[in-house]
Amino acid sequence: MINFDNFDSALKKYGHDGPFDHCVIDGFFEQDFAKLLESEMPDYDHDDWYVYRNSIENKKTQNSWEKFPSATYRAFAELQSAAVTDRLARLIGAPIYVDHGLHGGGWHIHGVGGNLNPHFDYSIHPKLKLERVLNIIVYISSALDPKHGGALGLWSHDEEKNLPKDLVREVDPVFNRAVLFNTTQNSWHGMSSPLTVEEGIYRKSLAIYYLRDPAPSADARGRALFAPRVEQREDSEVLETIRLRANVSTSGQAYRR
C-alpha cells in the first residue's frame, strides 16, 4: 500500500530544511490505493464526524477503527507496522511506539471556512504517558487545488513571546502527498490561511502520530497549544478559547465555542 521507494527517498531529505525537521513525500501510497482511500471517507455532513468549530479551528475528525472501511483500516494498520516504525526509529535514533487508539489522529476533513491556527501538538499522551515525537499527514483530496488555500504552514519560533514568528514554508495539500515532521522542536504548524473552497470540495487527510520515551526536557502539555493569528492577538475571546483548549480538564469546553 505504501510506496516505500518514495518514502525512503524522501527520508534522505528529512531535517535538511527548517524551521524544524520535516520532509515531504509525494506519491506516498500506491496511486490506486490512494484513490480508494479518498472514496472511503464519509461525506462532510455525515453523522459520524466529531466537530471542532471555534475561532481557532474548524474541522471534523474520526479516529474509531470501527468506522473505518477496509482500505482505511489496512492503511492505518500498515502505518503502525514495523516496516514504518523501524524506519522512523532509525531516523531519530530512538525506539518508536504507536498509539493503537489513534488519539488525535485518524480521518480529518475541512470544508468551506476550514481553519487550523498555528499550534504545538500535545506533548505527553494522556493515557500512554509517552511523548509524541513524529506526525505523518497524508492528503487525499483529488479535487483540491492550491488556489483553494489550506496549505500546511511551518513557522519559526519566537522564544521571547512563545509564539509563531516567521512563516518559513507552505506545503500545498496535493493529492497523495504526505508530510512527516518532528513535533518536539517548537514545531508551530497549521493552515497558513483558512480554506476557500466551493461547496463539495474538501481538504481530506489521514493523520497518525508516533511516540517515544519522554525526553528529560519534554513538556508536560497534554493538549494542543494554539496561537492566535496576527490579527487575533488582541481578541480576548480567541485568547480565552486558546487557554481552555490547552488544558486537559477544560479542552472539551473549547471545541465548539
KOLZALO-354932 format. One record per residue (C-alpha): residue in three letters; chain; x, y, z. Coordinates in Angstrom, 3 decimals. Layout:
# KOLZALO-354932
<site><res>ALA</res><chain>A</chain><x>X</x><y>Y</y><z>Z</z></site>
...
# end
This chain:
# KOLZALO-354932
<site><res>MET</res><chain>A</chain><x>0.000</x><y>0.000</y><z>0.000</z></site>
<site><res>ILE</res><chain>A</chain><x>2.777</x><y>2.442</y><z>0.921</z></site>
<site><res>ASN</res><chain>A</chain><x>5.257</x><y>3.281</y><z>-1.821</z></site>
<site><res>PHE</res><chain>A</chain><x>8.417</x><y>2.621</y><z>0.190</z></site>
<site><res>ASP</res><chain>A</chain><x>10.709</x><y>3.695</y><z>-2.664</z></site>
<site><res>ASN</res><chain>A</chain><x>9.211</x><y>7.182</y><z>-2.443</z></site>
<site><res>PHE</res><chain>A</chain><x>9.219</x><y>7.036</y><z>1.358</z></site>
<site><res>ASP</res><chain>A</chain><x>12.902</x><y>6.104</y><z>1.586</z></site>
<site><res>SER</res><chain>A</chain><x>13.921</x><y>8.703</y><z>-0.986</z></site>
<site><res>ALA</res><chain>A</chain><x>12.149</x><y>11.460</y><z>0.956</z></site>
<site><res>LEU</res><chain>A</chain><x>13.614</x><y>10.363</y><z>4.296</z></site>
<site><res>LYS</res><chain>A</chain><x>17.079</x><y>11.224</y><z>2.951</z></site>
<site><res>LYS</res><chain>A</chain><x>15.959</x><y>14.877</y><z>2.928</z></site>
<site><res>TYR</res><chain>A</chain><x>14.466</x><y>14.802</y><z>6.428</z></site>
<site><res>GLY</res><chain>A</chain><x>15.934</x><y>17.564</y><z>8.578</z></site>
<site><res>HIS</res><chain>A</chain><x>17.689</x><y>19.358</y><z>5.707</z></site>
<site><res>ASP</res><chain>A</chain><x>15.315</x><y>22.347</y><z>5.878</z></site>
<site><res>GLY</res><chain>A</chain><x>13.800</x><y>24.368</y><z>8.720</z></site>
<site><res>PRO</res><chain>A</chain><x>12.126</x><y>25.636</y><z>10.684</z></site>
<site><res>PHE</res><chain>A</chain><x>12.074</x><y>22.150</y><z>12.261</z></site>
<site><res>ASP</res><chain>A</chain><x>12.852</x><y>18.666</y><z>10.984</z></site>
<site><res>HIS</res><chain>A</chain><x>10.471</x><y>17.516</y><z>8.261</z></site>
<site><res>CYS</res><chain>A</chain><x>10.225</x><y>16.080</y><z>4.770</z></site>
<site><res>VAL</res><chain>A</chain><x>7.581</x><y>15.913</y><z>2.033</z></site>
<site><res>ILE</res><chain>A</chain><x>6.748</x><y>12.543</y><z>0.476</z></site>
<site><res>ASP</res><chain>A</chain><x>4.919</x><y>12.674</y><z>-2.846</z></site>
<site><res>GLY</res><chain>A</chain><x>3.168</x><y>9.537</y><z>-4.062</z></site>
<site><res>PHE</res><chain>A</chain><x>3.058</x><y>8.192</y><z>-0.503</z></site>
<site><res>PHE</res><chain>A</chain><x>0.543</x><y>5.421</y><z>-1.189</z></site>
<site><res>GLU</res><chain>A</chain><x>0.287</x><y>3.448</y><z>-4.382</z></site>
<site><res>GLN</res><chain>A</chain><x>-1.896</x><y>5.647</y><z>-6.601</z></site>
<site><res>ASP</res><chain>A</chain><x>-4.898</x><y>3.340</y><z>-6.981</z></site>
<site><res>PHE</res><chain>A</chain><x>-4.902</x><y>2.668</y><z>-3.255</z></site>
<site><res>ALA</res><chain>A</chain><x>-4.842</x><y>6.424</y><z>-2.518</z></site>
<site><res>LYS</res><chain>A</chain><x>-7.922</x><y>6.875</y><z>-4.721</z></site>
<site><res>LEU</res><chain>A</chain><x>-9.651</x><y>4.091</y><z>-2.809</z></site>
<site><res>LEU</res><chain>A</chain><x>-8.846</x><y>5.811</y><z>0.490</z></site>
<site><res>GLU</res><chain>A</chain><x>-10.348</x><y>9.043</y><z>-0.804</z></site>
<site><res>SER</res><chain>A</chain><x>-13.540</x><y>7.267</y><z>-1.862</z></site>
<site><res>GLU</res><chain>A</chain><x>-13.965</x><y>5.660</y><z>1.560</z></site>
<site><res>MET</res><chain>A</chain><x>-14.033</x><y>8.890</y><z>3.564</z></site>
<site><res>PRO</res><chain>A</chain><x>-17.590</x><y>9.785</y><z>4.677</z></site>
<site><res>ASP</res><chain>A</chain><x>-19.464</x><y>12.777</y><z>3.300</z></site>
<site><res>TYR</res><chain>A</chain><x>-18.789</x><y>16.035</y><z>5.113</z></site>
<site><res>ASP</res><chain>A</chain><x>-22.300</x><y>16.116</y><z>6.581</z></site>
<site><res>HIS</res><chain>A</chain><x>-22.233</x><y>12.518</y><z>7.825</z></site>
<site><res>ASP</res><chain>A</chain><x>-23.185</x><y>11.990</y><z>11.465</z></site>
<site><res>ASP</res><chain>A</chain><x>-20.011</x><y>10.041</y><z>12.257</z></site>
<site><res>TRP</res><chain>A</chain><x>-17.780</x><y>13.126</y><z>12.390</z></site>
<site><res>TYR</res><chain>A</chain><x>-16.604</x><y>14.743</y><z>15.607</z></site>
<site><res>VAL</res><chain>A</chain><x>-16.804</x><y>18.509</y><z>15.102</z></site>
<site><res>TYR</res><chain>A</chain><x>-14.285</x><y>21.159</y><z>16.181</z></site>
<site><res>ARG</res><chain>A</chain><x>-15.713</x><y>24.592</y><z>15.445</z></site>
<site><res>ASN</res><chain>A</chain><x>-14.415</x><y>27.709</y><z>17.159</z></site>
<site><res>SER</res><chain>A</chain><x>-12.253</x><y>30.745</y><z>16.427</z></site>
<site><res>ILE</res><chain>A</chain><x>-9.010</x><y>28.749</y><z>16.142</z></site>
<site><res>GLU</res><chain>A</chain><x>-10.083</x><y>25.516</y><z>14.415</z></site>
<site><res>ASN</res><chain>A</chain><x>-12.845</x><y>24.473</y><z>12.050</z></site>
<site><res>LYS</res><chain>A</chain><x>-12.573</x><y>20.812</y><z>11.139</z></site>
<site><res>LYS</res><chain>A</chain><x>-14.124</x><y>17.374</y><z>11.566</z></site>
<site><res>THR</res><chain>A</chain><x>-12.387</x><y>14.187</y><z>12.657</z></site>
<site><res>GLN</res><chain>A</chain><x>-12.939</x><y>10.483</y><z>13.239</z></site>
<site><res>ASN</res><chain>A</chain><x>-10.497</x><y>8.008</y><z>14.799</z></site>
<site><res>SER</res><chain>A</chain><x>-12.642</x><y>4.942</y><z>15.548</z></site>
<site><res>TRP</res><chain>A</chain><x>-11.356</x><y>1.776</y><z>13.883</z></site>
<site><res>GLU</res><chain>A</chain><x>-14.946</x><y>0.514</y><z>13.822</z></site>
<site><res>LYS</res><chain>A</chain><x>-15.858</x><y>3.355</y><z>11.451</z></site>
<site><res>PHE</res><chain>A</chain><x>-13.020</x><y>2.681</y><z>9.003</z></site>
<site><res>PRO</res><chain>A</chain><x>-13.826</x><y>0.709</y><z>5.822</z></site>
<site><res>SER</res><chain>A</chain><x>-11.397</x><y>-1.975</y><z>4.710</z></site>
<site><res>ALA</res><chain>A</chain><x>-8.787</x><y>0.073</y><z>2.825</z></site>
<site><res>THR</res><chain>A</chain><x>-8.602</x><y>2.768</y><z>5.510</z></site>
<site><res>TYR</res><chain>A</chain><x>-8.328</x><y>0.117</y><z>8.226</z></site>
<site><res>ARG</res><chain>A</chain><x>-5.477</x><y>-1.550</y><z>6.331</z></site>
<site><res>ALA</res><chain>A</chain><x>-3.750</x><y>1.785</y><z>5.740</z></site>
<site><res>PHE</res><chain>A</chain><x>-3.621</x><y>2.625</y><z>9.446</z></site>
<site><res>ALA</res><chain>A</chain><x>-2.512</x><y>-0.931</y><z>10.228</z></site>
<site><res>GLU</res><chain>A</chain><x>0.418</x><y>-0.582</y><z>7.819</z></site>
<site><res>LEU</res><chain>A</chain><x>1.255</x><y>2.864</y><z>9.194</z></site>
<site><res>GLN</res><chain>A</chain><x>1.662</x><y>1.164</y><z>12.586</z></site>
<site><res>SER</res><chain>A</chain><x>3.671</x><y>-1.760</y><z>11.219</z></site>
<site><res>ALA</res><chain>A</chain><x>7.363</x><y>-2.444</y><z>11.796</z></site>
<site><res>ALA</res><chain>A</chain><x>8.032</x><y>-1.567</y><z>8.156</z></site>
<site><res>VAL</res><chain>A</chain><x>7.252</x><y>2.055</y><z>9.076</z></site>
<site><res>THR</res><chain>A</chain><x>8.255</x><y>2.254</y><z>12.743</z></site>
<site><res>ASP</res><chain>A</chain><x>11.664</x><y>0.659</y><z>12.135</z></site>
<site><res>ARG</res><chain>A</chain><x>12.407</x><y>3.321</y><z>9.531</z></site>
<site><res>LEU</res><chain>A</chain><x>11.302</x><y>6.095</y><z>11.891</z></site>
<site><res>ALA</res><chain>A</chain><x>13.311</x><y>4.659</y><z>14.788</z></site>
<site><res>ARG</res><chain>A</chain><x>16.456</x><y>4.718</y><z>12.638</z></site>
<site><res>LEU</res><chain>A</chain><x>15.604</x><y>8.250</y><z>11.571</z></site>
<site><res>ILE</res><chain>A</chain><x>15.512</x><y>9.686</y><z>15.115</z></site>
<site><res>GLY</res><chain>A</chain><x>17.859</x><y>7.204</y><z>16.764</z></site>
<site><res>ALA</res><chain>A</chain><x>15.359</x><y>6.049</y><z>19.395</z></site>
<site><res>PRO</res><chain>A</chain><x>12.633</x><y>3.416</y><z>19.762</z></site>
<site><res>ILE</res><chain>A</chain><x>9.265</x><y>4.391</y><z>18.289</z></site>
<site><res>TYR</res><chain>A</chain><x>5.913</x><y>3.377</y><z>19.756</z></site>
<site><res>VAL</res><chain>A</chain><x>2.481</x><y>3.523</y><z>18.147</z></site>
<site><res>ASP</res><chain>A</chain><x>-0.834</x><y>4.583</y><z>19.627</z></site>
<site><res>HIS</res><chain>A</chain><x>-3.405</x><y>1.971</y><z>18.620</z></site>
<site><res>GLY</res><chain>A</chain><x>-6.140</x><y>4.350</y><z>19.788</z></site>
<site><res>LEU</res><chain>A</chain><x>-5.096</x><y>6.984</y><z>17.214</z></site>
<site><res>HIS</res><chain>A</chain><x>-5.542</x><y>9.747</y><z>19.801</z></site>
<site><res>GLY</res><chain>A</chain><x>-5.710</x><y>12.964</y><z>17.765</z></site>
<site><res>GLY</res><chain>A</chain><x>-5.247</x><y>11.050</y><z>14.526</z></site>
<site><res>GLY</res><chain>A</chain><x>-7.452</x><y>9.239</y><z>12.021</z></site>
<site><res>TRP</res><chain>A</chain><x>-9.549</x><y>10.963</y><z>9.354</z></site>
<site><res>HIS</res><chain>A</chain><x>-9.527</x><y>14.768</y><z>9.191</z></site>
<site><res>ILE</res><chain>A</chain><x>-11.699</x><y>16.862</y><z>6.868</z></site>
<site><res>HIS</res><chain>A</chain><x>-12.108</x><y>20.612</y><z>6.303</z></site>
<site><res>GLY</res><chain>A</chain><x>-14.841</x><y>22.255</y><z>4.245</z></site>
<site><res>VAL</res><chain>A</chain><x>-15.828</x><y>25.843</y><z>3.462</z></site>
<site><res>GLY</res><chain>A</chain><x>-14.106</x><y>28.092</y><z>6.006</z></site>
<site><res>GLY</res><chain>A</chain><x>-11.894</x><y>25.246</y><z>7.214</z></site>
<site><res>ASN</res><chain>A</chain><x>-9.257</x><y>26.526</y><z>9.596</z></site>
<site><res>LEU</res><chain>A</chain><x>-6.456</x><y>25.357</y><z>11.848</z></site>
<site><res>ASN</res><chain>A</chain><x>-4.474</x><y>28.070</y><z>13.620</z></site>
<site><res>PRO</res><chain>A</chain><x>-0.747</x><y>27.580</y><z>14.217</z></site>
<site><res>HIS</res><chain>A</chain><x>-0.251</x><y>25.241</y><z>17.159</z></site>
<site><res>PHE</res><chain>A</chain><x>2.009</x><y>22.858</y><z>19.024</z></site>
<site><res>ASP</res><chain>A</chain><x>0.634</x><y>19.321</y><z>19.215</z></site>
<site><res>TYR</res><chain>A</chain><x>0.142</x><y>17.780</y><z>22.638</z></site>
<site><res>SER</res><chain>A</chain><x>3.394</x><y>16.537</y><z>24.128</z></site>
<site><res>ILE</res><chain>A</chain><x>2.567</x><y>13.709</y><z>26.555</z></site>
<site><res>HIS</res><chain>A</chain><x>-0.078</x><y>11.195</y><z>25.555</z></site>
<site><res>PRO</res><chain>A</chain><x>-2.879</x><y>11.485</y><z>28.129</z></site>
<site><res>LYS</res><chain>A</chain><x>-3.117</x><y>7.709</y><z>28.666</z></site>
<site><res>LEU</res><chain>A</chain><x>0.131</x><y>6.115</y><z>27.485</z></site>
<site><res>LYS</res><chain>A</chain><x>2.287</x><y>8.848</y><z>29.102</z></site>
<site><res>LEU</res><chain>A</chain><x>4.718</x><y>8.652</y><z>26.195</z></site>
<site><res>GLU</res><chain>A</chain><x>5.993</x><y>11.690</y><z>24.290</z></site>
<site><res>ARG</res><chain>A</chain><x>4.610</x><y>12.480</y><z>20.857</z></site>
<site><res>VAL</res><chain>A</chain><x>7.583</x><y>12.903</y><z>18.548</z></site>
<site><res>LEU</res><chain>A</chain><x>6.570</x><y>12.458</y><z>14.870</z></site>
<site><res>ASN</res><chain>A</chain><x>3.495</x><y>13.137</y><z>12.740</z></site>
<site><res>ILE</res><chain>A</chain><x>2.595</x><y>11.846</y><z>9.309</z></site>
<site><res>ILE</res><chain>A</chain><x>-0.223</x><y>13.636</y><z>7.473</z></site>
<site><res>VAL</res><chain>A</chain><x>-1.345</x><y>12.263</y><z>4.087</z></site>
<site><res>TYR</res><chain>A</chain><x>-3.588</x><y>14.404</y><z>1.873</z></site>
<site><res>ILE</res><chain>A</chain><x>-6.195</x><y>12.525</y><z>-0.175</z></site>
<site><res>SER</res><chain>A</chain><x>-8.312</x><y>15.221</y><z>-1.896</z></site>
<site><res>SER</res><chain>A</chain><x>-8.020</x><y>14.910</y><z>-5.667</z></site>
<site><res>ALA</res><chain>A</chain><x>-10.335</x><y>17.898</y><z>-6.301</z></site>
<site><res>LEU</res><chain>A</chain><x>-8.415</x><y>20.277</y><z>-4.043</z></site>
<site><res>ASP</res><chain>A</chain><x>-6.235</x><y>22.845</y><z>-5.784</z></site>
<site><res>PRO</res><chain>A</chain><x>-3.511</x><y>25.114</y><z>-4.344</z></site>
<site><res>LYS</res><chain>A</chain><x>-5.709</x><y>28.093</y><z>-5.247</z></site>
<site><res>HIS</res><chain>A</chain><x>-8.122</x><y>26.925</y><z>-2.537</z></site>
<site><res>GLY</res><chain>A</chain><x>-5.550</x><y>27.608</y><z>0.180</z></site>
<site><res>GLY</res><chain>A</chain><x>-5.324</x><y>25.289</y><z>3.154</z></site>
<site><res>ALA</res><chain>A</chain><x>-1.569</x><y>24.794</y><z>2.794</z></site>
<site><res>LEU</res><chain>A</chain><x>0.302</x><y>23.360</y><z>5.752</z></site>
<site><res>GLY</res><chain>A</chain><x>2.323</x><y>26.221</y><z>7.205</z></site>
<site><res>LEU</res><chain>A</chain><x>5.543</x><y>25.720</y><z>9.154</z></site>
<site><res>TRP</res><chain>A</chain><x>6.572</x><y>28.637</y><z>11.379</z></site>
<site><res>SER</res><chain>A</chain><x>9.759</x><y>29.513</y><z>13.230</z></site>
<site><res>HIS</res><chain>A</chain><x>9.581</x><y>30.092</y><z>16.972</z></site>
<site><res>ASP</res><chain>A</chain><x>9.670</x><y>33.401</y><z>18.842</z></site>
<site><res>GLU</res><chain>A</chain><x>11.424</x><y>32.343</y><z>22.038</z></site>
<site><res>GLU</res><chain>A</chain><x>10.662</x><y>35.576</y><z>23.881</z></site>
<site><res>LYS</res><chain>A</chain><x>6.910</x><y>35.600</y><z>23.179</z></site>
<site><res>ASN</res><chain>A</chain><x>6.401</x><y>31.817</y><z>22.874</z></site>
<site><res>LEU</res><chain>A</chain><x>4.508</x><y>32.459</y><z>19.644</z></site>
<site><res>PRO</res><chain>A</chain><x>4.990</x><y>31.638</y><z>15.952</z></site>
<site><res>LYS</res><chain>A</chain><x>7.423</x><y>34.043</y><z>14.323</z></site>
<site><res>ASP</res><chain>A</chain><x>8.014</x><y>33.735</y><z>10.563</z></site>
<site><res>LEU</res><chain>A</chain><x>6.095</x><y>31.537</y><z>8.125</z></site>
<site><res>VAL</res><chain>A</chain><x>9.078</x><y>29.632</y><z>6.734</z></site>
<site><res>ARG</res><chain>A</chain><x>7.379</x><y>27.087</y><z>4.473</z></site>
<site><res>GLU</res><chain>A</chain><x>3.989</x><y>26.292</y><z>2.983</z></site>
<site><res>VAL</res><chain>A</chain><x>3.220</x><y>22.760</y><z>1.755</z></site>
<site><res>ASP</res><chain>A</chain><x>0.247</x><y>22.509</y><z>-0.596</z></site>
<site><res>PRO</res><chain>A</chain><x>-2.121</x><y>19.611</y><z>0.263</z></site>
<site><res>VAL</res><chain>A</chain><x>-1.547</x><y>17.850</y><z>-3.062</z></site>
<site><res>PHE</res><chain>A</chain><x>-3.324</x><y>14.516</y><z>-3.558</z></site>
<site><res>ASN</res><chain>A</chain><x>-1.348</x><y>11.571</y><z>-2.136</z></site>
<site><res>ARG</res><chain>A</chain><x>1.319</x><y>13.862</y><z>-0.639</z></site>
<site><res>ALA</res><chain>A</chain><x>2.499</x><y>13.152</y><z>2.890</z></site>
<site><res>VAL</res><chain>A</chain><x>4.354</x><y>15.362</y><z>5.331</z></site>
<site><res>LEU</res><chain>A</chain><x>6.470</x><y>13.862</y><z>8.087</z></site>
<site><res>PHE</res><chain>A</chain><x>7.639</x><y>16.211</y><z>10.844</z></site>
<site><res>ASN</res><chain>A</chain><x>9.072</x><y>16.294</y><z>14.320</z></site>
<site><res>THR</res><chain>A</chain><x>6.684</x><y>17.700</y><z>16.940</z></site>
<site><res>THR</res><chain>A</chain><x>9.233</x><y>18.341</y><z>19.711</z></site>
<site><res>GLN</res><chain>A</chain><x>11.239</x><y>21.224</y><z>18.199</z></site>
<site><res>ASN</res><chain>A</chain><x>8.979</x><y>24.236</y><z>18.866</z></site>
<site><res>SER</res><chain>A</chain><x>7.091</x><y>22.888</y><z>15.871</z></site>
<site><res>TRP</res><chain>A</chain><x>4.479</x><y>25.546</y><z>15.065</z></site>
<site><res>HIS</res><chain>A</chain><x>2.289</x><y>24.214</y><z>12.264</z></site>
<site><res>GLY</res><chain>A</chain><x>-1.256</x><y>24.649</y><z>10.976</z></site>
<site><res>MET</res><chain>A</chain><x>-3.047</x><y>26.097</y><z>7.983</z></site>
<site><res>SER</res><chain>A</chain><x>-1.161</x><y>29.085</y><z>6.648</z></site>
<site><res>SER</res><chain>A</chain><x>-4.558</x><y>30.576</y><z>5.785</z></site>
<site><res>PRO</res><chain>A</chain><x>-8.163</x><y>29.361</y><z>6.100</z></site>
<site><res>LEU</res><chain>A</chain><x>-9.594</x><y>27.237</y><z>3.299</z></site>
<site><res>THR</res><chain>A</chain><x>-11.514</x><y>28.946</y><z>0.493</z></site>
<site><res>VAL</res><chain>A</chain><x>-13.366</x><y>26.267</y><z>-1.451</z></site>
<site><res>GLU</res><chain>A</chain><x>-16.683</x><y>25.830</y><z>-3.181</z></site>
<site><res>GLU</res><chain>A</chain><x>-19.307</x><y>23.549</y><z>-1.674</z></site>
<site><res>GLY</res><chain>A</chain><x>-18.423</x><y>19.949</y><z>-2.465</z></site>
<site><res>ILE</res><chain>A</chain><x>-14.622</x><y>20.379</y><z>-2.363</z></site>
<site><res>TYR</res><chain>A</chain><x>-12.864</x><y>19.347</y><z>0.829</z></site>
<site><res>ARG</res><chain>A</chain><x>-9.421</x><y>19.104</y><z>2.353</z></site>
<site><res>LYS</res><chain>A</chain><x>-9.201</x><y>15.433</y><z>3.358</z></site>
<site><res>SER</res><chain>A</chain><x>-6.322</x><y>13.799</y><z>5.165</z></site>
<site><res>LEU</res><chain>A</chain><x>-5.174</x><y>10.828</y><z>7.207</z></site>
<site><res>ALA</res><chain>A</chain><x>-3.051</x><y>11.572</y><z>10.251</z></site>
<site><res>ILE</res><chain>A</chain><x>-1.036</x><y>9.329</y><z>12.521</z></site>
<site><res>TYR</res><chain>A</chain><x>1.328</x><y>10.135</y><z>15.372</z></site>
<site><res>TYR</res><chain>A</chain><x>4.325</x><y>8.281</y><z>16.762</z></site>
<site><res>LEU</res><chain>A</chain><x>5.634</x><y>8.250</y><z>20.311</z></site>
<site><res>ARG</res><chain>A</chain><x>8.915</x><y>7.807</y><z>22.185</z></site>
<site><res>ASP</res><chain>A</chain><x>10.040</x><y>7.528</y><z>25.775</z></site>
<site><res>PRO</res><chain>A</chain><x>9.745</x><y>11.059</y><z>27.195</z></site>
<site><res>ALA</res><chain>A</chain><x>12.913</x><y>13.129</y><z>26.941</z></site>
<site><res>PRO</res><chain>A</chain><x>14.105</x><y>14.750</y><z>30.211</z></site>
<site><res>SER</res><chain>A</chain><x>13.155</x><y>18.130</y><z>28.735</z></site>
<site><res>ALA</res><chain>A</chain><x>9.732</x><y>17.007</y><z>27.491</z></site>
<site><res>ASP</res><chain>A</chain><x>6.892</x><y>19.465</y><z>28.016</z></site>
<site><res>ALA</res><chain>A</chain><x>4.104</x><y>18.018</y><z>30.151</z></site>
<site><res>ARG</res><chain>A</chain><x>1.461</x><y>19.501</y><z>27.814</z></site>
<site><res>GLY</res><chain>A</chain><x>-1.456</x><y>17.077</y><z>27.372</z></site>
<site><res>ARG</res><chain>A</chain><x>-3.441</x><y>19.127</y><z>24.835</z></site>
<site><res>ALA</res><chain>A</chain><x>-2.544</x><y>21.177</y><z>21.773</z></site>
<site><res>LEU</res><chain>A</chain><x>-1.332</x><y>24.718</y><z>22.419</z></site>
<site><res>PHE</res><chain>A</chain><x>-2.738</x><y>27.086</y><z>19.795</z></site>
<site><res>ALA</res><chain>A</chain><x>-1.549</x><y>30.556</y><z>18.898</z></site>
<site><res>PRO</res><chain>A</chain><x>-3.667</x><y>33.470</y><z>17.697</z></site>
<site><res>ARG</res><chain>A</chain><x>-3.158</x><y>34.607</y><z>14.145</z></site>
<site><res>VAL</res><chain>A</chain><x>-1.570</x><y>38.068</y><z>13.966</z></site>
<site><res>GLU</res><chain>A</chain><x>-4.959</x><y>39.769</y><z>13.588</z></site>
<site><res>GLN</res><chain>A</chain><x>-6.319</x><y>37.831</y><z>16.607</z></site>
<site><res>ARG</res><chain>A</chain><x>-3.640</x><y>38.707</y><z>19.162</z></site>
<site><res>GLU</res><chain>A</chain><x>-5.770</x><y>41.321</y><z>20.945</z></site>
<site><res>ASP</res><chain>A</chain><x>-9.017</x><y>39.325</y><z>20.696</z></site>
<site><res>SER</res><chain>A</chain><x>-9.994</x><y>38.313</y><z>24.228</z></site>
<site><res>GLU</res><chain>A</chain><x>-12.437</x><y>35.631</y><z>23.018</z></site>
<site><res>VAL</res><chain>A</chain><x>-9.734</x><y>33.960</y><z>20.932</z></site>
<site><res>LEU</res><chain>A</chain><x>-7.238</x><y>34.089</y><z>23.799</z></site>
<site><res>GLU</res><chain>A</chain><x>-9.780</x><y>32.553</y><z>26.172</z></site>
<site><res>THR</res><chain>A</chain><x>-10.526</x><y>29.753</y><z>23.700</z></site>
<site><res>ILE</res><chain>A</chain><x>-6.791</x><y>29.045</y><z>23.456</z></site>
<site><res>ARG</res><chain>A</chain><x>-6.486</x><y>28.942</y><z>27.249</z></site>
<site><res>LEU</res><chain>A</chain><x>-9.366</x><y>26.486</y><z>27.599</z></site>
<site><res>ARG</res><chain>A</chain><x>-8.232</x><y>24.367</y><z>24.644</z></site>
<site><res>ALA</res><chain>A</chain><x>-4.737</x><y>23.883</y><z>26.105</z></site>
<site><res>ASN</res><chain>A</chain><x>-5.918</x><y>22.372</y><z>29.385</z></site>
<site><res>VAL</res><chain>A</chain><x>-6.888</x><y>18.693</y><z>29.621</z></site>
<site><res>SER</res><chain>A</chain><x>-9.711</x><y>19.430</y><z>32.074</z></site>
<site><res>THR</res><chain>A</chain><x>-11.263</x><y>22.307</y><z>30.073</z></site>
<site><res>SER</res><chain>A</chain><x>-10.461</x><y>21.486</y><z>26.438</z></site>
<site><res>GLY</res><chain>A</chain><x>-13.912</x><y>19.970</y><z>25.877</z></site>
<site><res>GLN</res><chain>A</chain><x>-15.456</x><y>23.384</y><z>26.575</z></site>
<site><res>ALA</res><chain>A</chain><x>-13.478</x><y>24.974</y><z>23.754</z></site>
<site><res>TYR</res><chain>A</chain><x>-14.195</x><y>22.681</y><z>20.823</z></site>
<site><res>ARG</res><chain>A</chain><x>-17.480</x><y>24.295</y><z>19.841</z></site>
<site><res>ARG</res><chain>A</chain><x>-17.036</x><y>27.808</y><z>21.198</z></site>
# end
